[in-house]
């Protein structure tokens, strides 16, 4: 019986170590992008984690986040709103919730240059069009501006 108790305790200890290793691996995965060469952060990998993890998303937003909302029907003027960290709400760009909008959601990604990418969300046949601007700063991607050009 004594050997059996020692065996159970050893299995428990080994199991705890393995779970600890898994937890460390998951934590490291969230920071995988930062551990890569700072000049070669892949935007696709970044946006995948950005859409999945609230804490990562908040870390990768330049606060206060600039939001521009169209203020005249001709689209020549915008109201500027600054969103502070405590006012920010999690967004999902790769799989936006379809119950928010009526219509087909279209996403397009445009590379402006090596350090700037724009993702545009369009809800087909509704006039909704929101642009998300990302900038590579010190080798890491950050959301720097949201521009609502909806009509």
HELIX and SHEET records of a PDB file:
HELIX    1   1 UNK A    2  UNK A   30  1                                  29    
HELIX    2   2 UNK A   32  UNK A   35  1                                   4    
HELIX    3   3 UNK A   43  UNK A   52  1                                  10    
HELIX    4   4 UNK A   54  UNK A   59  1                                   6    
HELIX    5   5 UNK A   85  UNK A   87  5                                   3    
SHEET    1   A 6 UNK A  78  UNK A  83  0                                        
SHEET    2   A 6 UNK A  61  UNK A  70 -1                                        
SHEET    3   A 6 UNK A 140  UNK A 148  1                                        
SHEET    4   A 6 UNK A 128  UNK A 137 -1                                        
SHEET    5   A 6 UNK A 116  UNK A 123 -1                                        
SHEET    6   A 6 UNK A 105  UNK A 113 -1                                        
END                                                                             
